[in-house]
Amino acid sequence: MTEDRHSIFRDAHLDRDTAGHVPDTAQTRSPTYRLAFADDDFLCRDELRPVRLQLELLKPQLLLDEKGIASTVVLFGGARIPEPANKASAKTPALAELSRFYDVARDFARLMTERSVASNNRENVVVTGGGPGVMAAGNQGAADAGGISIGLNIVLPHEQAPNPHVTPELCFNFHYFAIRKMHFLMRACAICVFPGGFGTLDEMFEALTLIQTGRMRRVPFLLFGRAFWEKIINWDALAEAGTISTEDLDLFRFVETAEEAVQIIDTWGPVAPREDIPGR
């Protein structure tokens, strides 16, 4: 008879939880006596950075696998974009105008989550950065549809608290931007980018670069708000300068509404592989 491998050895939880019942002596109070995996100071040493990187990769991976989540719809967008009802508090008229994308993001997330619910919350699960603005709109739209959504928060100098619409058991927090970015894209079946700032631009170009260089398979890549994106980035100038290929401009599409985005995702066709992809 084969014994369950998990029952062979004493559970680590037991040793961690009973460590406080030993006699209080100079020896047991010494940091060296702490169990290594229960010693926060030890885990935060510079030499343990590779271990922390691994842990940040593993924790969400294992928990998302346990939930059976197979694919995600990624929403990137600005934390400063207010709800339309609060646009009077926007710092600039332009930001107030962009508030309409809060509702667009919410509607889009709701439509995609309706599909997710039909798949028993396995496919098309909305994932955002977990914070305010467009991120909150995405998680709120998922909640409107009665589904689940993921929030990938990160510790910032000015603490970013999770928005209240993230599914609590799918609310994660990161120290390393790089690992957080991996989790955004590892299950992505569509990438949707709303107007935003440095963080949004960083996430957008990182994903585009991975697709352009063949490090990630091509998925529907939607930029919401053509006027915004063409004002801040001269896409054609990049192609005209030869710093990207003209074909690279086909890696994404501009959309304006939630319904248009869903239609493009449904009709997104595969592109024949090219032999001249740089970076291979």
N, C-alpha and C positions, 0 to 999 in steps of 0.2 A: 504494500500500500504506500502510495506516494504522499508524503507529508507536505502540507502547504508551506512553501518556503518562507512566508511571512511569519510563521509561528515557531520557527526553529530558534531564532535568537530573541533575546529580551528586547522589547520595544523601546526605542529611544525616548519616547514620550515619558515612560515610567522613570527612567534615570533622570531626565530633566526635571520632572515634577517632584521627585523625592529628594532632589539634591539639597533642598532647604531643611531637611530633617536630620542632617548630620550635626555632631556637636559643634558649638560655636567656639572655635579655637583660632589662634594666629594662623595656623596652617589652612584651615578651611576658609578663612577670610581673605586669603591671598588670591589675587587674580589668576595666578597660575593654576589654582585648583579647579577653576570653573571648567565645565565641559566646553570643548572648543566650539561646538555648534551652537551653544547657548551663551557664548561670550561676545556681546555686542562690540566691545572695545577691540577685541581680537579680530573680528570680522571686518572692522572698519580700517584696519591697517592698510597702508599702501601696498604691501606685498600681497594682500588678499584681493586686489582688484580683479584678477582673472576669475576668482571664485565668485565674486559679486556679479560680474558680468554673466557668468553661467547661471547663477540663481535668477537673475532678472529675465533671462531667456526662458528658463525652465518653468518658473512659477505660472505665468500666464499660459504657456504652451500646455502644461498638464491640465490646468483647470478648464481651459477652453475645449481641450480634447474630451475631458470628462463630461462636459455639457453637450458634446456631440456637434459642435459648431464646425461646419465644413467650409463655408464661404462667407465672406463679408463684403459689404458695400461701404467704402471708405468715404467719409466726409471731412474735408479740410476746409477751414475758413476762419475769418477773423474773430477774435475774442471780443473786439470792441464794437461789433455791429449790434445795435440795440433792437429790441422788439419794436415794431412800428408804433405801438402805443406809447413807447418811451423815447421816440426819436427826437423829441424836443430837448432831451438831455444830451444829445450828441454834441461832441466838441466842435464839429465842423458841419457846414451845410452838406458837403459831399457825403459825410458819414451818415447823416440823417437820410439822405437819398438812398444809400445802400441798405437801409433798414428793411426795404422790401424783400431783400434776399433772406431775411429771417423766416418770413412766411413761406418763401419758395423752398428753403431747406427743410422746413417742417413738413410741408406737403409732400415733398419728394421722399423723405424718410418714412412718412406714413404709407405711401404707395408701395415702397419696397418692402416695408415690414408686413404689410398684408400678405405679400408673397411668402415672406419668412414664416409667418404664422401657419400658412397652408402647408409648409414643409416641416411642421413641428419644430420650428425655431432652429433648423439646421442650416438652411441656405439663406443668402441675402441678408444676413444679420448686420444691422447698421453699427458702425464703429466710428467714434469721434475722439477728439482729444480730451473729452470729459469736462471741459471748462465752460465758460459763458459764451454768449454771442451765437455764432453759427453752430458751434458745438452743442450748446444747449438746445437749439432749434432741432438739430438732428435727433438727439435723444428724446426730445419731447414728441416729435412726430412718431417715433417708434412706440412710445407709450400710448399715444392716441390710437394706434392700431391694435393695442392690446398685446404687443409683442415685447421682446427683450432687446436690449442694446448694450453695447460695450463702451466703456470710457477708459481711455489710456491717459491718465493724468501724469504730470511730471512735477517734481519739486522745483520751484522757481524762487528767486530772491524775494519776490512779493508773492506770498503763498497763493496758489491757485487751488481753490476748494472745488471738489466735484460738484457739478450741477445736480439738482435733485431728481432729474429724469433718468439718470443712468441706472440700469438694473444693479442693485447693490452687490450681488454676488459676482457681477462682471465689471466691477469698478476697480481698476488697478492703478498703482502708483509707481513711477520710475525715477531713478536717479540718472541713468544713462540715456541720452537722446538717441544714440545709435541703436540700442536694443529696442527702445520704443518704436523707432522707425521700422525695424524689422517686423514687429508685431502688427503694425499698420498694414503691411504689404503681404505677409506670409499667406493669408487666406483671401486676399482681395480678388473679387470677381468684377469689380468696377471701382474706379477712382473718380471722385467728384470734388471739384475745387471751386469754392466760392471766394469772393473778394476777401482779401486779408492783407496782413503785413509781412514782416520778415519771416515769421514762423511758417506762414502759409506758403510763401514763395520758396522757402527752403524745402518744405515737404513736396511741393509740386515739382521743382526741378530735380530733386533726388529721384523721385519716381520716374519722371520722364527720362532721366539719364539711364536708369536701370533698364528701362524698356528699349531705349535707343541702342544701347550697347549689347542687347541680347542677354543681359543678366537676369531678366524677368520676362515672362511671357506677356504678350500684348493683351491688354484688357480694355474695355470701354473706358475712355479717359475724357471726362467732360469738364469744361471750364464754363461756369455760370456767369453770364454778364459780359458779352463781347465788348461793349463800350469800355468797361473798366479795364479788361485785360489788354485791349489794343491801345489804350491810352498809356499804360505804364510799361508795356513791353512792345518793342518794335520787332515783331516776329519775322516779318519779311526781310528786315535789314539783316538779321542773322543769316538767312538763307542767301541773300544777295552778296553778303561778305564771304560766303563760303565756309563760315564757321560751323554751320550745320548743313545737312543736305535738304534740298527742297522737299524730298519725301518725308523728312522728319516733321514737317508741318501737318502731315496726315495722322500723326500719332494721337491727336486730340481733336475734339469738336467743341464749338461754342454752342451753348444752349441758354435759353432765357427762362423757361418754365419747367415745373416738375413733370408735367405730362410729356413735354418734348424730350426731356431727359430719359424718361422711361421708354419712349418709342425708339430712341437712338440705341439704348442698351439692348433692346429686343432685336434690332436689325443690324447690330454691329457684326461685321463680317471679318473673317480672318484675312490677313495680308500675307502674300507670298514672301518667304524669307529672302533677304538680300545678301549678297556676298560682300558688299562693301561697308558693312556695319563697322564703324570705328570702335576701337577699344577691345576687340576680341583677341 
